Amino acid sequence: MVRVPLSPEQIRAGQRLGALIRTARAGRAPDEIARAAGISPETLRKIEVGRMPSPSFGTVVGLCEALGLPLQQAVEVWRGDGDEQIAI
């Protein structure tokens, strides 16, 4: 199976989501958040820096729950809806 490269917009969407997750974590230990979300700390790091621009839906849900972040806000940031400012 050949993986189709991500478009520039998909990459930007992942970067926006990563920035939101990083901001929402607000200094809390990555290991703690990753464990609560059911992912590895390495996966969390890749998401936060934009190296994993399209994490699975379950991963995003787990992160939102672990961070107390409304899933709808993550969706809006990922889509780039409205103002792209990230506010928690």
N, CA, C and O atoms as a GROMACS GRO file, in nm:
protein
  352
    1MET      N    1   0.084  -0.117   0.000
    1MET     CA    2   0.000   0.000   0.000
    1MET      C    3   0.089   0.125   0.000
    1MET      O    4   0.182   0.136   0.080
    2VAL      N    5   0.060   0.214  -0.088
    2VAL     CA    6   0.136   0.339  -0.099
    2VAL      C    7   0.064   0.447  -0.019
    2VAL      O    8  -0.057   0.467  -0.032
    3ARG      N    9   0.139   0.515   0.063
    3ARG     CA   10   0.082   0.622   0.143
    3ARG      C   11   0.086   0.752   0.063
    3ARG      O   12   0.191   0.791   0.013
    4VAL      N   13  -0.029   0.816   0.051
    4VAL     CA   14  -0.039   0.942  -0.021
    4VAL      C   15   0.019   1.052   0.068
    4VAL      O   16  -0.017   1.064   0.185
    5PRO      N   17   0.110   1.134   0.012
    5PRO     CA   18   0.167   1.243   0.092
    5PRO      C   19   0.059   1.341   0.139
    5PRO      O   20  -0.041   1.363   0.070
    6LEU      N   21   0.081   1.397   0.256
    6LEU     CA   22  -0.012   1.496   0.308
    6LEU      C   23   0.002   1.626   0.230
    6LEU      O   24   0.111   1.662   0.185
    7SER      N   25  -0.109   1.695   0.216
    7SER     CA   26  -0.107   1.825   0.150
    7SER      C   27  -0.050   1.930   0.246
    7SER      O   28  -0.046   1.907   0.367
    8PRO      N   29  -0.007   2.042   0.194
    8PRO     CA   30   0.041   2.150   0.282
    8PRO      C   31  -0.065   2.190   0.385
    8PRO      O   32  -0.031   2.220   0.500
    9GLU      N   33  -0.191   2.192   0.346
    9GLU     CA   34  -0.298   2.230   0.442
    9GLU      C   35  -0.311   2.125   0.551
    9GLU      O   36  -0.334   2.161   0.667
   10GLN      N   37  -0.299   1.998   0.519
   10GLN     CA   38  -0.305   1.893   0.621
   10GLN      C   39  -0.190   1.906   0.719
   10GLN      O   40  -0.206   1.885   0.839
   11ILE      N   41  -0.075   1.942   0.668
   11ILE     CA   42   0.042   1.962   0.755
   11ILE      C   43   0.019   2.082   0.846
   11ILE      O   44   0.048   2.074   0.966
   12ARG      N   45  -0.034   2.192   0.793
   12ARG     CA   46  -0.064   2.310   0.876
   12ARG      C   47  -0.170   2.277   0.981
   12ARG      O   48  -0.161   2.324   1.094
   13ALA      N   49  -0.269   2.196   0.945
   13ALA     CA   50  -0.373   2.156   1.040
   13ALA      C   51  -0.310   2.079   1.156
   13ALA      O   52  -0.346   2.101   1.272
   14GLY      N   53  -0.218   1.991   1.126
   14GLY     CA   54  -0.150   1.916   1.231
   14GLY      C   55  -0.065   2.006   1.320
   14GLY      O   56  -0.056   1.985   1.440
   15GLN      N   57  -0.003   2.105   1.260
   15GLN     CA   58   0.077   2.200   1.337
   15GLN      C   59  -0.012   2.282   1.430
   15GLN      O   60   0.025   2.309   1.545
   16ARG      N   61  -0.129   2.322   1.381
   16ARG     CA   62  -0.223   2.397   1.467
   16ARG      C   63  -0.269   2.310   1.583
   16ARG      O   64  -0.274   2.356   1.697
   17LEU      N   65  -0.302   2.184   1.554
   17LEU     CA   66  -0.347   2.094   1.660
   17LEU      C   67  -0.235   2.072   1.762
   17LEU      O   68  -0.260   2.072   1.882
   18GLY      N   69  -0.113   2.053   1.713
   18GLY     CA   70   0.000   2.034   1.803
   18GLY      C   71   0.022   2.152   1.895
   18GLY      O   72   0.049   2.136   2.014
   19ALA      N   73   0.010   2.272   1.840
   19ALA     CA   74   0.026   2.393   1.921
   19ALA      C   75  -0.084   2.402   2.027
   19ALA      O   76  -0.058   2.443   2.141
   20LEU      N   77  -0.206   2.365   1.990
   20LEU     CA   78  -0.315   2.366   2.088
   20LEU      C   79  -0.288   2.268   2.201
   20LEU      O   80  -0.305   2.302   2.318
   21ILE      N   81  -0.246   2.147   2.167
   21ILE     CA   82  -0.218   2.045   2.268
   21ILE      C   83  -0.104   2.091   2.359
   21ILE      O   84  -0.112   2.076   2.481
   22ARG      N   85   0.000   2.145   2.301
   22ARG     CA   86   0.115   2.195   2.378
   22ARG      C   87   0.073   2.306   2.474
   22ARG      O   88   0.114   2.308   2.590
   23THR      N   89  -0.010   2.398   2.425
   23THR     CA   90  -0.058   2.508   2.509
   23THR      C   91  -0.150   2.455   2.620
   23THR      O   92  -0.140   2.499   2.735
   24ALA      N   93  -0.236   2.361   2.587
   24ALA     CA   94  -0.329   2.306   2.686
   24ALA      C   95  -0.255   2.227   2.794
   24ALA      O   96  -0.298   2.222   2.909
   25ARG      N   97  -0.145   2.165   2.757
   25ARG     CA   98  -0.066   2.089   2.856
   25ARG      C   99  -0.008   2.183   2.960
   25ARG      O  100   0.008   2.143   3.076
   26ALA      N  101   0.024   2.304   2.923
   26ALA     CA  102   0.065   2.412   3.015
   26ALA      C  103   0.162   2.368   3.123
   26ALA      O  104   0.139   2.391   3.241
   27GLY      N  105   0.271   2.305   3.083
   27GLY     CA  106   0.375   2.270   3.180
   27GLY      C  107   0.352   2.140   3.254
   27GLY      O  108   0.441   2.096   3.328
   28ARG      N  109   0.237   2.078   3.238
   28ARG     CA  110   0.217   1.948   3.303
   28ARG      C  111   0.310   1.846   3.239
   28ARG      O  112   0.343   1.856   3.121
   29ALA      N  113   0.351   1.749   3.315
   29ALA     CA  114   0.447   1.649   3.268
   29ALA      C  115   0.393   1.573   3.147
   29ALA      O  116   0.282   1.520   3.151
   30PRO      N  117   0.472   1.567   3.040
   30PRO     CA  118   0.427   1.495   2.921
   30PRO      C  119   0.396   1.348   2.949
   30PRO      O  120   0.300   1.293   2.894
   31ASP      N  121   0.476   1.284   3.035
   31ASP     CA  122   0.452   1.143   3.067
   31ASP      C  123   0.315   1.124   3.130
   31ASP      O  124   0.244   1.027   3.100
   32GLU      N  125   0.278   1.216   3.218
   32GLU     CA  126   0.149   1.209   3.287
   32GLU      C  127   0.033   1.223   3.187
   32GLU      O  128  -0.064   1.146   3.192
   33ILE      N  129   0.042   1.321   3.098
   33ILE     CA  130  -0.064   1.345   3.000
   33ILE      C  131  -0.071   1.228   2.902
   33ILE      O  132  -0.180   1.181   2.869
   34ALA      N  133   0.044   1.183   2.855
   34ALA     CA  134   0.046   1.071   2.760
   34ALA      C  135  -0.018   0.947   2.823
   34ALA      O  136  -0.100   0.881   2.759
   35ARG      N  137   0.018   0.916   2.945
   35ARG     CA  138  -0.038   0.798   3.013
   35ARG      C  139  -0.190   0.812   3.027
   35ARG      O  140  -0.264   0.717   3.002
   36ALA      N  141  -0.235   0.931   3.067
   36ALA     CA  142  -0.380   0.953   3.082
   36ALA      C  143  -0.453   0.943   2.948
   36ALA      O  144  -0.570   0.904   2.944
   37ALA      N  145  -0.384   0.978   2.839
   37ALA     CA  146  -0.446   0.973   2.706
   37ALA      C  147  -0.433   0.835   2.641
   37ALA      O  148  -0.494   0.809   2.537
   38GLY      N  149  -0.353   0.747   2.702
   38GLY     CA  150  -0.336   0.613   2.647
   38GLY      C  151  -0.240   0.608   2.529
   38GLY      O  152  -0.251   0.522   2.442
   39ILE      N  153  -0.144   0.702   2.527
   39ILE     CA  154  -0.044   0.705   2.419
   39ILE      C  155   0.095   0.712   2.482
   39ILE      O  156   0.109   0.732   2.602
   40SER      N  157   0.195   0.694   2.400
   40SER     CA  158   0.332   0.703   2.450
   40SER      C  159   0.374   0.850   2.458
   40SER      O  160   0.322   0.934   2.385
   41PRO      N  161   0.470   0.880   2.546
   41PRO     CA  162   0.523   1.016   2.551
   41PRO      C  163   0.583   1.058   2.416
   41PRO      O  164   0.576   1.175   2.379
   42GLU      N  165   0.642   0.964   2.344
   42GLU     CA  166   0.699   0.996   2.213
   42GLU      C  167   0.590   1.038   2.115
   42GLU      O  168   0.609   1.131   2.037
   43THR      N  169   0.476   0.970   2.118
   43THR     CA  170   0.364   1.007   2.031
   43THR      C  171   0.316   1.148   2.066
   43THR      O  172   0.290   1.229   1.977
   44LEU      N  173   0.303   1.177   2.195
   44LEU     CA  174   0.262   1.311   2.237
   44LEU      C  175   0.360   1.415   2.186
   44LEU      O  176   0.319   1.520   2.135
   45ARG      N  177   0.489   1.388   2.199
   45ARG     CA  178   0.591   1.482   2.153
   45ARG      C  179   0.579   1.506   2.002
   45ARG      O  180   0.588   1.620   1.956
   46LYS      N  181   0.559   1.400   1.926
   46LYS     CA  182   0.545   1.413   1.780
   46LYS      C  183   0.423   1.496   1.743
   46LYS      O  184   0.428   1.577   1.651
   47ILE      N  185   0.314   1.477   1.815
   47ILE     CA  186   0.192   1.556   1.789
   47ILE      C  187   0.218   1.703   1.820
   47ILE      O  188   0.185   1.791   1.741
   48GLU      N  189   0.278   1.728   1.936
   48GLU     CA  190   0.301   1.867   1.979
   48GLU      C  191   0.392   1.945   1.884
   48GLU      O  192   0.373   2.065   1.866
   49VAL      N  193   0.489   1.879   1.824
   49VAL     CA  194   0.581   1.950   1.735
   49VAL      C  195   0.537   1.943   1.589
   49VAL      O  196   0.605   1.997   1.501
   50GLY      N  197   0.425   1.878   1.563
   50GLY     CA  198   0.373   1.874   1.426
   50GLY      C  199   0.431   1.764   1.339
   50GLY      O  200   0.409   1.764   1.218
   51ARG      N  201   0.506   1.671   1.398
   51ARG     CA  202   0.563   1.561   1.320
   51ARG      C  203   0.462   1.450   1.296
   51ARG      O  204   0.487   1.359   1.217
   52MET      N  205   0.348   1.456   1.364
   52MET     CA  206   0.240   1.361   1.342
   52MET      C  207   0.116   1.445   1.312
   52MET      O  208   0.032   1.465   1.400
   53PRO      N  209   0.104   1.493   1.188
   53PRO     CA  210  -0.001   1.590   1.157
   53PRO      C  211  -0.142   1.531   1.148
   53PRO      O  212  -0.239   1.606   1.140
   54SER      N  213  -0.154   1.400   1.149
   54SER     CA  214  -0.289   1.343   1.140
   54SER      C  215  -0.305   1.228   1.239
   54SER      O  216  -0.318   1.112   1.199
   55PRO      N  217  -0.303   1.260   1.370
   55PRO     CA  218  -0.322   1.154   1.469
   55PRO      C  219  -0.462   1.094   1.457
   55PRO      O  220  -0.553   1.158   1.405
   56SER      N  221  -0.477   0.972   1.505
   56SER     CA  222  -0.608   0.905   1.497
   56SER      C  223  -0.711   0.980   1.582
   56SER      O  224  -0.677   1.053   1.675
   57PHE      N  225  -0.836   0.960   1.548
   57PHE     CA  226  -0.946   1.024   1.621
   57PHE      C  227  -0.941   0.983   1.768
   57PHE      O  228  -0.958   1.067   1.857
   58GLY      N  229  -0.917   0.855   1.794
   58GLY     CA  230  -0.910   0.809   1.933
   58GLY      C  231  -0.800   0.876   2.012
   58GLY      O  232  -0.816   0.904   2.130
   59THR      N  233  -0.688   0.901   1.946
   59THR     CA  234  -0.576   0.970   2.011
   59THR      C  235  -0.616   1.113   2.047
   59THR      O  236  -0.586   1.161   2.156
   60VAL      N  237  -0.681   1.180   1.955
   60VAL     CA  238  -0.723   1.319   1.980
   60VAL      C  239  -0.826   1.323   2.093
   60VAL      O  240  -0.819   1.409   2.180
   61VAL      N  241  -0.921   1.230   2.092
   61VAL     CA  242  -1.021   1.224   2.199
   61VAL      C  243  -0.952   1.200   2.333
   61VAL      O  244  -0.982   1.268   2.432
   62GLY      N  245  -0.859   1.104   2.337
   62GLY     CA  246  -0.788   1.075   2.462
   62GLY      C  247  -0.710   1.195   2.513
   62GLY      O  248  -0.709   1.222   2.633
   63LEU      N  249  -0.644   1.267   2.422
   63LEU     CA  250  -0.571   1.386   2.463
   63LEU      C  251  -0.664   1.495   2.515
   63LEU      O  252  -0.636   1.558   2.616
   64CYS      N  253  -0.775   1.515   2.446
   64CYS     CA  254  -0.870   1.617   2.492
   64CYS      C  255  -0.922   1.582   2.631
   64CYS      O  256  -0.934   1.670   2.716
   65GLU      N  257  -0.953   1.456   2.654
   65GLU     CA  258  -1.002   1.415   2.787
   65GLU      C  259  -0.893   1.434   2.892
   65GLU      O  260  -0.921   1.484   3.001
   66ALA      N  261  -0.770   1.394   2.861
   66ALA     CA  262  -0.660   1.406   2.958
   66ALA      C  263  -0.629   1.551   2.991
   66ALA      O  264  -0.585   1.582   3.102
   67LEU      N  265  -0.653   1.640   2.895
   67LEU     CA  266  -0.620   1.782   2.914
   67LEU      C  267  -0.740   1.866   2.957
   67LEU      O  268  -0.723   1.985   2.988
   68GLY      N  269  -0.859   1.808   2.961
   68GLY     CA  270  -0.978   1.887   2.993
   68GLY      C  271  -1.009   1.987   2.883
   68GLY      O  272  -1.061   2.095   2.910
   69LEU      N  273  -0.978   1.949   2.761
   69LEU     CA  274  -0.994   2.036   2.645
   69LEU      C  275  -1.118   1.993   2.568
   69LEU      O  276  -1.130   1.875   2.533
   70PRO      N  277  -1.209   2.083   2.539
   70PRO     CA  278  -1.328   2.045   2.462
   70PRO      C  279  -1.288   1.993   2.323
   70PRO      O  280  -1.212   2.058   2.252
   71LEU      N  281  -1.340   1.878   2.287
   71LEU     CA  282  -1.310   1.819   2.157
   71LEU      C  283  -1.348   1.915   2.045
   71LEU      O  284  -1.276   1.924   1.945
   72GLN      N  285  -1.458   1.986   2.060
   72GLN     CA  286  -1.501   2.081   1.957
   72GLN      C  287  -1.395   2.188   1.932
   72GLN      O  288  -1.373   2.229   1.818
   73GLN      N  289  -1.328   2.233   2.038
   73GLN     CA  290  -1.222   2.333   2.021
   73GLN      C  291  -1.107   2.275   1.940
   73GLN      O  292  -1.051   2.342   1.853
   74ALA      N  293  -1.070   2.150   1.968
   74ALA     CA  294  -0.963   2.086   1.891
   74ALA      C  295  -1.001   2.074   1.745
   74ALA      O  296  -0.918   2.097   1.656
   75VAL      N  297  -1.126   2.041   1.718
   75VAL     CA  298  -1.174   2.030   1.580
   75VAL      C  299  -1.164   2.166   1.511
   75VAL      O  300  -1.116   2.175   1.398
   76GLU      N  301  -1.210   2.270   1.577
   76GLU     CA  302  -1.208   2.404   1.517
   76GLU      C  303  -1.066   2.451   1.488
   76GLU      O  304  -1.041   2.510   1.384
   77VAL      N  305  -0.974   2.425   1.580
   77VAL     CA  306  -0.835   2.464   1.558
   77VAL      C  307  -0.776   2.384   1.444
   77VAL      O  308  -0.708   2.439   1.357
   78TRP      N  309  -0.802   2.253   1.443
   78TRP     CA  310  -0.750   2.167   1.336
   78TRP      C  311  -0.801   2.214   1.199
   78TRP      O  312  -0.726   2.218   1.101
   79ARG      N  313  -0.929   2.250   1.194
   79ARG     CA  314  -0.987   2.298   1.068
   79ARG      C  315  -0.939   2.437   1.030
   79ARG      O  316  -0.941   2.474   0.913
   80GLY      N  317  -0.895   2.514   1.128
   80GLY     CA  318  -0.856   2.652   1.102
   80GLY      C  319  -0.978   2.742   1.096
   80GLY      O  320  -0.973   2.848   1.033
   81ASP      N  321  -1.088   2.701   1.161
   81ASP     CA  322  -1.211   2.781   1.162
   81ASP      C  323  -1.187   2.914   1.231
   81ASP      O  324  -1.131   2.920   1.341
   82GLY      N  325  -1.230   3.018   1.168
   82GLY     CA  326  -1.223   3.151   1.229
   82GLY      C  327  -1.082   3.193   1.260
   82GLY      O  328  -0.989   3.168   1.184
   83ASP      N  329  -1.068   3.256   1.372
   83ASP     CA  330  -0.937   3.306   1.415
   83ASP      C  331  -0.851   3.188   1.458
   83ASP      O  332  -0.894   3.106   1.538
   84GLU      N  333  -0.729   3.180   1.405
   84GLU     CA  334  -0.641   3.070   1.437
   84GLU      C  335  -0.566   3.090   1.567
   84GLU      O  336  -0.476   3.012   1.599
   85GLN      N  337  -0.601   3.190   1.642
   85GLN     CA  338  -0.539   3.210   1.771
   85GLN      C  339  -0.578   3.094   1.861
   85GLN      O  340  -0.692   3.048   1.860
   86ILE      N  341  -0.483   3.047   1.937
   86ILE     CA  342  -0.507   2.934   2.027
   86ILE      C  343  -0.524   2.988   2.167
   86ILE      O  344  -0.430   3.039   2.227
   87ALA      N  345  -0.645   2.975   2.218
   87ALA     CA  346  -0.674   3.021   2.354
   87ALA      C  347  -0.736   2.908   2.431
   87ALA      O  348  -0.827   2.840   2.383
   88ILE      N  349  -0.689   2.889   2.548
   88ILE     CA  350  -0.741   2.781   2.634
   88ILE      C  351  -0.824   2.842   2.746
   88ILE      O  352  -0.877   2.770   2.830
   0.00000   0.00000   0.00000
